[in-house]
Amino acid sequence: MSPEIEEFRLRLIAHAKIVVPRAAKVESEASTNTSLVQPFLTARGYDIGNPEEMFPEHHADFSDKYQNKVDYAILHNGVPVF
């Protein structure tokens, strides 16, 4: 296993050890975001405070009839890729 993969694996294990006990106490969308989602994105290496990398409440309109937003869009060169 490459050192990068091993380091990533260890980060995810450390993240799981923190958030699994928290999950039972999370009772709202806002607390899910701050207690579980944002730490996961940070553990994945994303800078959640960088608007060039993460865009919260991004429009995800798939038709004129339905106007939707996703909680986060991950951007690459200003274009949402995930």
Protein Blocks (a to p, Z undefined) as FASTA:
>chain_A
ZZklmmmmmmmmmmmmmmmmmmmmpcbfklmmmmmmmmmmmmnopafklmklbcghiacd
fbfklccddfbdcdeehiafZZ
